[in-house]
Amino acid sequence: MRAILSGLHHKKKLQELELELIDVPEPFDDLVVTFLEKQTQVSLTLPITKVISAGVVRVRLNANDLKVPGSTQGDFSWELYLNLQQQDTRGLIQVESEYLSDRHQLSLTSFYQLNSDANGMALFNLHTNQPDDEFAISAINLQNDQLQITGPNRINNRKIENQRLVLKNGQDQGTAEWPITKMGLHGLFSGIIPLSDLASNSKQELFIRSTVDGQDLEQRVILGKSLAGQVTQAITGHHRLVVIEKRFNNGIQIREMAAPSLPERLGHLPNKVGGATHLLSVLMEKVNLMYMRRLFKRGHRAYDQPTLIFESFGGRQVSDSPYAIYQLFTQLYPGFRFVWSIDRTQKKFCKQNGIPFVVRRTAKWVRTLEKATFWISNARFPAWVKKPNYVTYIQTWHGTPLKKLGLDIENVSMPGTTTTKYHANFVREANRWDALVSPNDYSTQIFRSAFGFNNQILKVGYPRNDELINSSAEDIVALKTQMGIPLDKKVVLYAPTYRDNQFAEKGKYTFELPFSLDDFKQKFGDDAVLVLRMHYLISNALDISGYEDFVYDMSNHPSISDLYLISDMLITDYSSVFFDYAYLKRPILFYPYDYHMYKDELRGFYLDYERDLPGEIAHNEKELLTMIGDKLQTPDMSDDPKFMDFYRRFCAIDDGLSSLKVVNYVVQQIENQG
C-alpha cells in the first residue's frame, strides 16, 4: 500500500493536498491524514475531505494551523502519514511525494512549500518570522534588451495591488520606478525594465512597491535559489554591458557599464591559453590518478620502525589536531618516524620548520602511506587510497557538529555528487577509521549516527584546543606581535561558515562581506581591529583593499587557535568555531544574515539555533553593530548562566591534555603490536 502526494490546490484561503492511493482498500472517505512535526513531535489529524476518483483523494487544511501554539520555533517541517482506520486494516503509511511546490505566501511574514526528503517522503514546510521587508521572486533574466522579473502577485490567494518595480542607485541614492501590468501564469506577474532605462555606470538594487491590505509597502527583492539557468549578462545595442548579481543577503544588484572593446577582448586571449593549459593539467591529473590506483594495488609491507603519517585538511595545511599531536609526539618520542602528507603549497612551511614530508599523489607518497603503521588525519583520505590491515587509522575530525553531517544530511546539494553517493562514501570511509576523537558526549552520539561508526571513540577532547587552555597572557602578546596586530586595540574575529550555495561554477566561489566595513570602521576603528578568517575556498574572492590598517585577513594562517587567543570576541553564523572559542569564556555574537534560507536550502542543524547558542543573535547589520559595542564591554562570560550551561555541556571535558591522551593511545597500540 502506498500514498503519494501528487498535487496542491487552493480553495479561497485554504489548501487542498491531492493524494494518489495505490493498493489502499476502500472506503477512502473513512481515511484520515496525520501530520507529524519533526522537531516538536506534535501531530495534527485531518479527514479526507473529497474523493476525486478511484485512487485519488484530497485533504483540506489551513496552513496556518500548522504553527505549533506556544512554540518559539520559526520553522516547522511536517511529515504526512495516511492513517488507516478500517476494521480489517489499521496502521500508518508515510506519504511519498512526486510534487514539489514553489513558495506560497500566507502573509507578509510567513510562507510554506511542499518538498520531499532524501527518501522521497513528503514534507510540508512552514516558515514564520520572515522579514516583512523582503519580497521573494521566482526568476530574473536579461533578454531582448529587457530586465525581466517573474514573481507572485498574490498572498494566500489575495491579489497584491499596485505592484511596481524599483531600482535604487547605490551611488547617488536616486530611484526609478516601473509599473507591473502584465500577468503571467496564475498567481504570477511578469515585470519588465528596458535596459535603455538603466543609469550609466551604475550599481542598483532591486525593490518592489505594492499595496497589501491597504498598506503601502516597499520591499527588497530577494531570490532564495541560485541564478543557475537564468540569463545574467547582456550587451545592449549601444554596446553597454548589463550584469545581474546576487548579493550576500539574497538581494539582486544590477550593474551597468561599458562593454569590453575588441582590444580588451583580445587581451583576454592569454586566459584562453591558460584555459587550455588547465585542461591539459586536468587530463594529466586523471592519468596520474590511474597510476596512483595501480600503485595502491601493489602489495606492501610495513616499515620495521613505527611510522606515523599526519595529514590536515587533505594536505592543504599543517595544522589542527594532527599538528598538536605531532608536536607533542616529536617532543616525547623522537625515536619514532613521523611524516606529513602535504600538497605542494606546504613544502616551504615544512622546510622552514624542519618537518619531514611527502607530497601527495606521488609514487613516494603511496609507498610511505602504505608502509606506515599509523595514519592520523582530521579529514577523509580519497576513497581509492587502500588501507592495509596493519595500519591503525586515527580520525581526529575537525569540529563539534552544528550543521548536519554525513548520513544525517537528507538532501545533499554539493556539486559533483548525489545524496546516495555522498552517504555511501561517508560510511565507507568511516568504516576504515580504527579510532575517532570526540570532544563531548553530544559529538559522540552524532558521530555514531552520522558516520555509521561502530569502532572505538576516544572521548578526550580535541588536541588542537590544548593551546587555548595552556597559553598565557605573554603567549598572546607574542602572537599579536608576530602577526602584526596592534597591542593597544581590541580584536574582533569574524569567522563565518562556508555556504554550499557560494559555489558559482567549477573552481569559482563567491563571497561578499555581509556588513559595511565603512560603518564598522567608523564605529569601532579607534578602539578595535577586525580579523577575518574565511573558508579556504572563498578566501581568494575577498577584497579588503583600502582597509589594510583596520582589517587583517588571516584566512590562510595555519592555526585558527592562534586567532582565538588574540581576539576579544567572536562573530560567526553557522560555523562550529564557536564550540572551540567557548573554551576561552569570551563573548560570542551570532550573525546569521540568511538564516531562513540557509536552514532550509542547505544542511539544517543539530541544535535549536534560536535557543541553544552561547550568545545573542543579530538579525541585521544595525543590531550587529550595536551588539558588538555591548560585547566588547563584557570580556568575560563566566557570570553568564546561559553561556556557562553551554560551557559545561560542550567544553568541560577538555583539560588541556588531549594531545597527551592520544599520544598515549598510539604508544599503547605500538607496544601491543610489539
C-alpha positions in Angstrom: 0.0 0.0 0.0 1.3 3.5 -0.9 0.1 7.1 -0.6 1.7 9.7 -2.9 1.4 13.5 -2.7 0.6 14.4 -6.3 -0.8 17.9 -6.2 -1.8 21.1 -4.4 -4.9 23.2 -5.0 -6.0 26.5 -3.5 -9.6 26.9 -2.2 -10.1 30.5 -1.1 -7.7 30.8 1.9 -7.4 27.1 2.3 -5.1 24.5 0.8 -6.1 21.1 -0.6 -3.4 18.4 -0.9 -4.1 15.7 -3.5 -3.0 12.2 -2.8 -2.8 9.2 -5.1 -3.6 5.9 -3.3 -2.2 2.6 -4.5 -3.5 -0.7 -3.2 -5.2 1.0 -0.3 -8.6 -0.6 0.5 -11.8 1.4 0.3 -13.8 3.2 1.6 -11.5 6.2 1.1 -13.7 8.7 2.9 -13.1 6.8 6.2 -9.4 7.6 5.9 -7.5 10.4 7.8 -4.1 12.0 7.2 -1.9 12.6 10.2 0.7 15.5 10.1 3.7 15.0 12.4 6.1 17.9 13.1 9.6 16.5 13.0 11.2 18.5 15.8 8.4 19.1 18.3 6.7 15.7 17.6 3.3 17.5 17.7 0.7 15.8 15.5 -2.5 17.0 13.7 -5.0 14.6 12.1 -7.4 15.7 9.3 -10.1 13.7 7.5 -10.1 13.0 3.8 -12.5 15.8 2.5 -13.0 14.7 -1.1 -12.8 11.5 -3.2 -11.9 12.7 -6.7 -11.8 9.3 -8.5 -10.7 5.8 -7.9 -7.4 6.1 -6.0 -7.3 9.9 -5.9 -8.4 11.9 -2.8 -7.9 15.3 -1.3 -7.4 16.6 2.3 -8.2 20.2 3.0 -6.3 22.2 5.6 -5.4 25.7 6.7 -1.6 26.0 6.6 -1.8 28.5 9.5 -3.0 25.6 11.7 0.5 24.0 11.2 2.0 26.6 13.5 2.6 24.9 16.9 0.9 27.1 19.6 3.3 28.3 22.2 6.4 27.2 20.3 9.3 29.6 19.9 10.2 27.9 16.6 10.2 30.0 13.4 10.1 27.0 11.0 8.1 23.8 11.1 8.6 20.7 9.0 5.6 18.3 8.9 5.7 14.7 7.7 2.5 13.2 6.3 1.0 9.8 7.2 -2.1 8.1 5.8 -3.9 6.8 8.8 -5.8 3.5 8.1 -8.7 3.1 10.4 -10.7 0.3 8.6 -11.9 -2.6 10.6 -9.6 -5.1 8.9 -6.7 -2.8 8.1 -5.1 -0.5 10.6 -1.8 1.4 10.6 0.2 4.3 9.2 1.6 4.7 5.7 4.1 7.6 5.3 3.2 9.7 2.3 5.6 9.8 -0.6 5.9 12.9 -2.8 6.1 13.4 -6.5 5.1 17.0 -6.2 7.3 19.9 -5.2 5.8 23.4 -4.9 7.1 26.9 -5.2 6.8 29.0 -2.0 3.3 30.2 -1.2 3.0 33.4 0.8 0.5 33.2 3.6 1.2 36.6 4.9 4.0 39.2 4.7 5.9 37.2 7.3 5.1 33.5 6.6 5.1 31.1 3.7 5.0 27.4 3.0 6.5 25.0 0.5 5.9 21.3 -0.3 9.2 19.3 -0.6 10.5 15.8 -0.2 13.3 14.4 1.9 16.2 12.3 0.7 14.0 9.2 0.7 11.3 10.8 -1.4 8.9 11.3 1.5 6.6 14.3 1.5 7.3 17.3 3.7 5.1 20.3 4.4 7.5 23.1 5.4 6.0 26.2 7.1 8.1 29.3 7.7 7.2 32.1 10.1 9.0 35.2 11.3 10.1 36.0 7.7 11.3 39.7 7.4 8.4 41.8 6.2 10.8 44.0 4.1 11.7 41.1 1.7 9.9 40.0 -1.4 10.9 36.7 -3.0 10.7 36.5 -6.8 10.7 33.3 -8.9 13.1 34.3 -11.7 15.1 37.2 -13.2 16.6 37.3 -16.7 18.2 39.6 -19.3 16.5 39.0 -22.6 15.5 41.1 -25.6 17.1 44.3 -24.2 15.0 44.0 -21.1 15.3 43.1 -17.5 12.5 40.5 -17.0 11.3 39.6 -13.5 8.7 37.0 -12.6 7.2 36.8 -9.1 4.0 36.3 -7.1 1.1 38.7 -7.3 -1.0 37.1 -4.5 -0.7 36.5 -0.8 -2.8 33.5 0.3 -4.9 33.8 -2.8 -5.5 37.5 -2.3 -4.2 39.7 -5.1 -1.4 42.2 -4.3 -2.4 45.6 -5.6 -0.4 48.3 -7.4 2.9 46.4 -7.8 5.8 48.4 -9.2 9.5 47.6 -9.8 12.0 50.0 -8.3 15.8 50.4 -8.8 17.8 52.3 -6.2 21.1 53.7 -7.3 23.7 53.0 -4.6 25.9 55.9 -5.7 23.6 58.9 -5.8 20.6 57.3 -3.9 18.3 58.0 -6.8 15.3 55.8 -7.6 13.4 54.9 -10.7 10.0 53.1 -10.9 8.3 50.9 -13.5 4.6 49.7 -13.2 3.8 46.0 -13.4 0.9 45.4 -15.7 1.5 42.1 -17.3 0.3 38.9 -15.6 2.0 35.6 -16.3 0.8 32.2 -15.0 -1.9 32.2 -12.4 -0.7 34.0 -9.3 2.4 35.4 -11.0 3.3 38.7 -12.6 5.9 39.4 -15.3 7.6 42.7 -14.9 9.9 44.5 -17.4 12.6 47.2 -17.1 14.0 48.3 -20.5 17.8 48.1 -20.4 17.9 51.5 -22.1 16.3 53.0 -18.9 19.3 52.0 -16.7 21.6 54.7 -15.4 25.1 54.5 -17.0 28.0 53.1 -14.9 25.7 52.3 -12.0 25.1 49.7 -9.3 21.4 49.5 -8.5 19.5 47.3 -6.1 16.1 45.9 -7.0 13.0 46.7 -4.9 9.2 46.2 -5.3 6.5 48.6 -4.1 2.9 47.4 -3.6 -0.3 47.8 -1.6 -1.3 44.9 0.7 -4.5 45.1 2.8 -4.5 48.9 2.3 -0.9 49.2 3.5 1.8 50.7 1.1 4.9 48.7 1.2 8.5 48.9 -0.2 10.3 45.5 -0.1 13.8 44.4 -1.1 13.6 41.8 -3.9 15.3 38.5 -3.0 16.0 35.3 -4.8 16.4 32.3 -2.4 17.8 29.9 -5.0 20.8 30.4 -7.2 21.0 32.2 -10.5 21.8 29.0 -12.3 19.9 28.6 -15.6 19.0 32.3 -15.8 20.5 34.8 -18.3 22.5 37.2 -16.1 24.6 39.1 -18.7 23.6 41.1 -21.8 25.2 43.6 -24.2 22.8 46.2 -25.4 22.6 47.7 -28.8 24.5 50.7 -27.6 27.4 48.5 -26.6 26.7 48.6 -22.9 27.1 45.6 -20.6 24.4 44.8 -18.0 25.0 42.2 -15.3 22.7 40.6 -12.7 24.4 39.7 -9.4 23.0 38.0 -6.3 24.3 39.6 -3.1 25.2 38.1 0.2 21.7 38.8 1.6 20.0 37.2 -1.5 19.2 40.7 -2.8 19.5 41.5 -6.5 22.0 44.0 -7.8 22.0 45.3 -11.4 25.3 46.7 -12.8 25.5 48.8 -15.9 28.9 49.6 -17.6 30.7 49.9 -20.9 31.1 46.6 -22.7 34.6 45.5 -23.3 36.1 46.7 -26.6 37.7 44.4 -29.2 41.3 45.1 -27.9 40.1 44.4 -24.4 38.6 41.1 -25.5 41.7 40.2 -27.4 43.6 41.0 -24.2 41.8 38.0 -22.6 43.3 35.6 -25.1 46.0 34.6 -22.6 43.2 33.4 -20.3 42.0 31.1 -23.1 45.6 29.8 -23.4 45.5 29.4 -19.7 42.3 27.5 -20.0 43.9 25.1 -22.5 46.8 24.6 -20.0 44.3 24.0 -17.3 42.5 21.4 -19.4 45.9 19.7 -20.1 46.5 19.7 -16.3 43.2 18.1 -15.7 43.9 15.4 -18.2 47.4 14.8 -16.7 45.8 14.6 -13.2 43.4 11.9 -14.4 46.3 9.9 -15.9 48.2 10.3 -12.6 45.1 9.1 -10.7 45.0 5.9 -12.7 48.7 5.5 -11.9 48.1 6.0 -8.2 45.3 3.5 -8.1 47.6 0.9 -9.7 50.4 1.7 -7.1 48.0 1.2 -4.2 47.1 -2.3 -5.5 50.7 -3.5 -5.2 51.5 -5.5 -2.1 53.4 -3.5 0.6 55.0 -4.5 3.8 55.1 -2.2 6.9 58.3 -0.4 7.9 60.2 -2.1 10.7 60.2 1.2 12.6 56.9 2.6 13.8 55.9 5.2 11.3 53.2 7.8 11.7 51.6 9.7 8.8 49.9 13.0 9.6 47.5 14.9 7.3 45.4 18.0 7.9 42.5 19.1 5.6 43.6 16.9 2.7 47.2 18.1 2.8 46.3 21.8 2.4 47.6 22.7 5.9 50.0 21.6 8.6 47.6 22.4 11.4 44.7 21.5 13.7 44.6 18.4 16.0 47.1 16.3 13.9 49.7 19.1 14.3 49.1 19.3 18.0 49.6 15.6 18.3 52.7 15.7 16.1 54.3 18.4 18.1 53.9 16.5 21.4 54.9 13.2 19.8 58.2 14.6 18.5 58.9 16.0 21.9 58.2 12.8 23.9 59.1 10.1 21.4 61.6 11.4 18.9 62.7 7.8 18.2 59.6 7.1 16.1 59.4 8.2 12.4 57.0 11.0 11.6 56.0 12.1 8.1 53.5 14.8 6.9 51.3 14.2 3.9 51.0 17.6 2.2 50.3 19.2 -1.1 53.0 21.3 -2.8 51.8 24.6 -1.3 53.1 23.4 2.2 56.6 22.5 1.1 58.1 25.8 2.1 56.4 25.8 5.6 57.7 22.2 6.2 61.3 23.0 5.1 61.4 26.2 7.2 60.2 24.3 10.3 62.1 21.1 9.8 59.1 19.0 9.3 59.6 15.7 7.3 57.0 15.5 4.5 55.9 13.6 1.4 53.9 15.3 -1.4 50.5 13.8 -2.0 49.7 11.9 -5.2 53.3 10.9 -5.9 54.8 7.4 -6.0 56.8 8.1 -2.8 53.6 9.2 -1.1 51.9 5.9 -2.0 54.8 3.9 -0.7 55.1 5.9 2.5 51.4 5.8 3.2 51.1 2.1 2.6 54.2 1.1 4.7 53.3 3.4 7.7 51.7 1.8 10.7 49.6 4.8 11.8 47.5 7.4 9.9 46.4 10.5 11.9 44.1 12.8 9.9 41.3 15.3 10.6 39.5 14.7 7.2 38.9 11.9 4.8 41.5 10.3 2.6 40.4 9.7 -1.0 38.2 6.6 -1.4 40.8 5.0 -3.7 43.5 5.1 -1.1 44.0 1.5 0.1 44.3 1.0 3.9 46.5 -2.1 4.8 45.3 -4.2 7.6 48.4 -3.4 9.7 47.5 0.4 9.7 45.8 2.0 12.7 43.8 4.9 11.3 43.0 7.6 13.9 40.5 10.2 12.8 40.6 13.4 14.9 37.8 15.2 12.9 37.8 19.0 12.9 34.9 20.4 14.9 31.9 19.9 17.1 28.9 19.4 14.7 26.4 22.2 14.4 25.3 21.5 10.8 24.1 18.1 9.8 26.8 15.6 8.7 27.1 12.5 6.6 24.0 10.3 6.9 22.1 13.0 8.7 22.1 15.3 5.6 18.8 14.5 4.0 19.4 16.3 0.7 23.0 16.9 -0.5 23.2 19.9 -2.9 27.0 20.0 -3.3 28.3 19.8 -6.9 29.7 16.5 -8.3 27.7 14.1 -6.1 24.3 12.9 -5.1 22.7 12.2 -1.7 23.1 8.5 -2.2 26.7 8.6 -3.3 27.6 11.1 -0.5 26.1 8.8 2.2 27.8 5.7 0.8 31.2 7.4 0.7 30.8 8.6 4.3 30.0 5.2 5.6 32.8 3.5 3.5 35.4 6.0 4.8 34.2 5.8 8.4 34.5 2.1 8.5 38.2 2.5 7.8 38.7 4.5 11.0 40.0 2.4 13.9 39.5 5.3 16.4 37.7 8.6 16.3 38.4 11.5 18.6 35.4 13.2 20.2 35.2 16.4 22.3 32.0 15.6 24.2 29.0 13.2 24.6 27.0 15.3 22.2 29.5 14.8 19.4 29.9 11.1 20.2 26.2 10.5 19.7 26.2 12.4 16.4 29.4 10.7 15.1 27.7 7.3 15.7 24.6 8.2 13.7 26.1 10.5 11.0 29.1 8.3 10.1 27.5 4.9 10.8 30.6 4.5 13.0 30.9 1.5 15.3 34.6 1.4 16.2 36.4 3.0 19.1 35.7 6.6 20.1 38.3 8.4 22.1 36.3 11.0 24.1 39.3 13.0 25.2 38.6 16.5 23.7 40.3 18.0 20.6 44.1 18.2 20.8 44.0 21.5 18.9 42.3 23.1 21.9 45.1 22.3 24.3 46.7 25.5 23.2 43.6 27.5 24.3 43.9 26.1 27.8 47.6 26.2 28.3 48.5 29.6 26.8 49.5 32.6 29.0 49.0 36.3 28.6 52.6 36.6 27.4 52.0 34.0 24.7 49.1 36.1 23.4 51.2 39.3 23.3 53.9 37.3 21.3 51.3 36.1 18.9 49.9 39.6 18.3 53.4 40.9 17.7 54.2 38.1 15.3 51.0 38.7 13.3 51.3 42.5 13.3 48.2 43.1 15.3 48.2 46.3 17.4 48.6 45.6 21.1 46.6 48.7 22.2 43.4 47.7 20.4 40.7 45.1 20.9 40.4 42.4 18.3 37.1 41.3 16.8 37.3 37.9 15.0 34.8 37.3 12.1 34.8 33.6 11.1 31.7 32.6 9.1 31.0 29.2 7.6 31.4 28.2 4.0 28.0 28.0 2.4 27.3 25.4 -0.3 25.4 28.0 -2.3 28.6 30.1 -2.7 29.6 27.7 -5.4 29.2 29.5 -8.7 30.8 27.1 -11.2 33.6 24.6 -11.1 36.7 26.3 -9.5 34.9 29.5 -8.8 33.3 30.7 -5.5 31.7 33.9 -4.5 31.7 36.0 -1.3 30.7 39.4 -0.1 31.0 40.6 3.5 27.5 40.9 5.0 28.2 44.2 6.6 29.7 47.6 5.7 33.4 47.9 6.5 33.0 51.7 6.4 30.3 51.6 9.1 32.3 49.1 11.1 35.5 51.2 11.0 33.6 54.4 11.7 32.1 53.0 14.9 35.0 50.9 16.2 38.1 51.8 14.3 39.6 54.0 17.1 39.5 51.1 19.6 39.4 47.8 17.7 40.6 46.0 14.6 38.8 43.3 12.6 40.4 39.9 11.9 38.8 37.8 9.1 39.0 34.0 8.9 37.3 32.8 5.8 36.9 29.3 4.3 39.8 28.5 2.1 37.5 28.1 -1.0 36.4 31.7 -0.8 39.4 33.5 0.9 40.8 34.5 -2.6 37.4 36.1 -3.5 37.7 38.6 -0.7 38.8 42.2 -1.4 39.8 44.4 1.6 42.0 46.9 -0.3 41.8 50.3 1.3 41.1 48.8 4.8 44.6 47.3 5.5 45.1 49.4 8.6 41.9 48.1 10.1 41.1 44.7 8.6 43.5 41.8 8.8 42.8 38.8 6.5 44.1 35.7 8.4 42.2 33.2 6.3 45.5 31.4 5.5 47.0 31.5 8.9 47.8 27.8 9.7 46.4 27.8 13.3 42.9 29.1 14.0 43.6 28.6 17.7 46.1 31.5 17.4 43.3 33.7 16.1 41.0 32.6 19.0 43.7 33.6 21.5 44.4 37.1 20.1 40.7 38.0 19.8 38.4 39.6 22.4 35.2 38.4 20.8 34.0 36.2 18.0 31.4 36.8 15.4 30.2 33.8 13.4 27.0 32.4 11.9 26.7 28.6 11.4 30.4 27.7 11.7 31.2 25.3 14.5 34.1 27.5 15.6 32.1 28.8 18.5 32.3 25.4 20.2 36.1 25.8 20.5 36.0 29.5 21.1 33.8 29.0 24.2 36.8 27.4 26.0 38.1 31.0 26.4 34.8 32.2 28.1 34.9 35.3 25.9 31.8 36.8 24.2 30.3 35.3 21.1 27.9 37.0 18.8 25.9 35.2 16.0 25.1 37.0 12.7 23.0 34.6 10.6 22.0 37.1 7.9 20.4 34.4 5.7 19.1 32.1 8.5 15.8 31.1 6.9 17.2 30.3 3.5 20.3 28.6 4.9 18.4 26.4 7.3 16.1 25.1 4.5 18.2 25.0 1.4 21.4 23.7 2.9 22.1 21.4 5.7 20.0 22.1 8.7 21.2 22.0 12.3 21.5 19.6 15.3 21.0 22.3 17.9 18.0 24.6 18.1 19.7 27.6 16.7 17.4 30.1 18.3 17.6 28.7 21.8 20.8 26.7 22.4 23.6 29.1 21.4 26.1 30.6 23.9 25.4 34.2 22.7 23.0 36.6 21.3 21.7 36.7 17.6 22.0 39.8 15.5 19.4 39.6 12.7 20.6 42.7 10.7 23.6 45.0 10.4 22.2 47.6 12.7 21.7 45.0 15.5 25.2 43.6 14.8 27.0 46.9 15.3 25.0 47.7 18.5 25.8 44.2 20.0 29.5 44.4 19.1 29.8 47.5 21.2 28.0 45.8 24.1 30.1 42.6 23.9 33.4 44.5 23.8 32.4 45.8 27.2 31.9 42.3 28.6 35.2 40.5 28.1 34.5 37.5 30.5 31.3 35.4 30.2 31.9 33.4 33.4 29.0 35.1 35.1 26.5 34.4 32.3 24.3 31.4 33.2 23.3 30.6 29.7 26.9 30.7 28.5 28.2 28.5 31.4 25.4 25.9 30.8 26.8 25.7 27.2 30.4 25.5 28.5 29.6 22.6 30.9 27.8 20.7 28.1 30.4 21.1 25.4 33.8 22.2 26.8 34.2 20.8 30.3 35.8 17.5 29.2 38.9 19.2 27.8 41.6 19.6 30.5 44.5 20.7 28.2 45.9 17.2 28.0 44.0 15.9 24.9 47.2 15.6 22.8 48.9 13.6 25.5 45.9 11.2 25.7 46.0 10.5 22.0 49.8 10.0 22.1 49.4 7.6 25.0 46.8 5.7 23.0 49.1 5.4 20.0 52.1 4.3 22.1 49.9 1.6 23.7 49.0 0.3 20.3 52.7 0.2 19.3 53.5 -1.7 22.5 50.7 -4.1 21.9 51.9 -4.7 18.3 55.4 -5.3 19.6 
